[in-house]
Structure formats: C-alpha cells, structure tokens
Amino acid sequence: NVSCIEYLDFFARAYGLAGRERTEAIRRVAGFTHMEHMLDKPMNGLSKGMKQRLCLGRALVHDPAVLILDEPAAGLDPRARIELKEMINGLAAEGKSLLISSHILSELAELSDKVAIIEHGVLLAFGSVDEILNPVVTARSGDDSTPQLTTPVEVELLAGHAEVADWLNGQENVTAAKVSGNTVEFLTVDSPAAHHELLAGLVTGGYQVHRFAARRRSLEEAFLQVTKGRVQ
C-alpha cells in the first residue's frame, strides 16, 4: 500500500523535481496542508478530509500559479471544510489564481472574488459576488443617472396594509414591492441613505413599522433566478 510521502514523491518526480528540490517541495506542501505527521501513513487509511489535503498537496507540489479545484469540499465534515477554506484563502493570499467548480454555492460566495453561473454549456452570469447577488438598477440623483447595486428589503408592519405596495412602487428606485400579510418585500438601491428615506417615508405616511431590514440574497437564489433547470 502506498504511503502519503510515496504518493507525493511520485508526483514530484513526474513534475521533474529532483534531489533537494523534490525533498523541499514535499516538505513545503506537507507543512501547508498540515500533514507532516501523516506522511508515513498508508493512503487507504486516510479520512475523506485528509485525502482532500493530500490531493491538494499533490496539486501544489510543483508550485503552480493556477489551480483548478473540482468540488474540493464535497463529503467533508464541518471542521474539514473550514480548514480547507483557510488553505484556499491562504493560496489566494500568496497570489495564486484558483478556479473552483462546486455546487456548494454558499461556500463559493465566501471564497470567491468572481462567480460564473453556467448551464447547459452557456455562461449565464459572470461578475463579482455583489454583482451576481444584487442586480444593477439605474439610481437617479437630480439630472444624473448612475448604475447602482440593488438589495432586497423586508418590512414588517404591526398591521397589514395592502396599499403599502402601491406606495412603495411609486417611490424612486423601488421595484417589485409585494405584500404578504403584515410583511412587504421590495428591491431598492443598496444605499443606507435611500433606506433611511424610505423608512422615514413609511413612518410619516402612517405605516406602523415593526421591522425594516435589508438582506443579502444568497447565491442559491441568484442561481435559481438565472437558470432554467435544464439537464445536461
């Protein structure tokens, strides 16, 4: 049965590393993945998390500038996922570029600078996490029109007011207001000043506001919005 150090040594040799350079490369990746104490262990005795670490070490042994990781957190327990995220953030901090393919979208939102949503081989959305999570609207200020990110807002009233949706939809930079019981949801520009003006307007208009909260959409919500669920 192949040990962890034999596995890393094989790939180091495959990448053309020799002598002290190979030894230092194995020591470096073992230290980065915190596997120094596991190097003599057989591979088939490793947990899923340790196997993921070993595979990451294999990918890093020749110190590449770009890494492509496919579902790196699949099957990991919570602690192993946190440790993997720390290692990925550490690689990014070193200046490496990482392309991660994953269906665990909540983790991608925490890890990524840029996100691409692809369905059926077609690129449907690409941009920063904020751009993907919050569509852009045109905010008006005087004679100026400026593209600005939107954010969902949820307002809870002490009593239901069906007409509050009409009032909100008539306000500048507010769209898609809808009422459900005592709660009204809408989209508006991602601006504390705009939120303050809307809250003040609601209170002045006689609406009894119990809670006013802007919330960040999840990447899952954005994914469901732009995809059609077609099977590849």
Residue pairs with C-beta under 8 A, 6 or more apart in sequence:
1 42
1 43
1 44
2 10
2 42
2 43
3 39
3 40
3 41
3 42
3 43
4 35
4 38
4 39
4 40
4 41
4 42
4 43
4 46
4 54
5 26
5 30
5 39
5 40
7 43
7 54
7 58
8 26
8 29
8 30
8 39
8 54
8 57
8 58
8 61
9 22
9 26
11 58
11 61
12 22
12 25
12 26
12 61
12 62
13 22
15 61
15 62
16 62
17 25
17 61
17 62
25 61
25 62
25 63
26 39
26 61
28 60
29 35
29 56
29 57
29 58
29 60
29 61
30 36
30 39
30 57
32 57
32 60
32 87
32 90
33 53
33 54
33 56
33 57
33 60
33 87
34 53
34 83
35 50
35 53
35 54
35 57
38 46
38 50
38 54
43 51
43 54
46 54
47 80
48 75
48 76
48 77
48 80
49 76
49 77
49 79
49 80
49 83
49 84
52 72
52 73
52 76
52 80
52 84
53 84
53 87
56 69
56 72
56 84
56 87
59 67
59 69
60 67
60 91
64 96
65 95
65 96
65 97
66 96
66 97
66 98
66 99
67 91
67 96
67 97
67 98
67 99
68 98
68 99
68 101
69 88
69 98
69 99
69 100
69 101
70 100
70 101
70 102
71 101
71 102
71 103
71 104
72 84
72 88
72 100
72 102
73 80
73 81
73 84
73 85
73 102
73 104
73 107
74 102
74 104
76 84
81 107
85 107
85 110
85 111
88 98
88 100
88 111
89 111
91 98
92 98
100 108
100 111
100 112
102 108
105 218
105 219
105 220
105 223
106 218
106 219
106 220
108 115
108 219
109 115
109 129
109 133
109 218
109 219
112 129
113 128
113 129
114 126
114 127
114 128
114 129
115 125
115 126
115 127
115 128
115 129
115 132
115 219
116 123
116 125
116 126
117 123
117 124
117 125
117 126
117 132
117 222
117 223
117 226
117 227
118 124
119 226
119 227
119 228
119 230
120 230
120 232
121 232
124 226
124 227
125 132
125 222
125 226
126 132
129 219
130 149
131 149
132 219
132 222
133 216
133 217
133 218
133 219
133 221
133 222
134 149
134 150
134 151
134 190
134 216
134 217
135 149
135 150
135 187
136 147
136 148
136 149
136 150
137 147
137 148
137 149
137 150
137 173
137 175
137 187
137 189
138 145
138 146
138 147
138 148
139 145
139 146
139 147
139 148
139 173
139 189
139 191
139 194
140 172
140 173
148 173
148 189
148 190
148 191
149 189
149 190
150 175
150 187
150 188
150 189
150 190
151 187
151 188
151 189
151 190
151 214
151 215
151 216
151 217
152 185
152 186
152 187
152 214
152 215
152 217
153 185
153 186
153 187
153 188
153 195
153 198
153 212
153 213
153 214
153 215
154 183
154 184
154 185
154 211
154 212
154 213
154 215
155 164
155 183
155 184
155 185
155 186
155 202
155 209
155 211
155 212
155 213
156 182
156 183
156 209
156 210
156 211
156 212
157 164
157 182
157 183
157 184
157 207
157 208
157 209
157 210
158 182
158 208
158 209
158 210
159 182
159 208
160 179
160 181
160 182
161 179
161 207
162 179
164 177
164 179
164 184
164 202
164 207
165 177
165 178
165 179
165 184
165 186
166 177
167 202
167 205
168 174
168 177
168 184
168 186
168 198
169 175
169 176
169 177
169 186
171 198
171 201
173 188
173 189
173 194
174 186
174 187
174 188
174 198
175 186
175 187
175 188
176 185
176 186
176 187
177 184
177 185
177 186
178 184
178 185
178 186
182 210
188 194
188 195
188 198
190 214
195 212
195 214
198 212
199 209
199 212
202 209
202 212
203 209
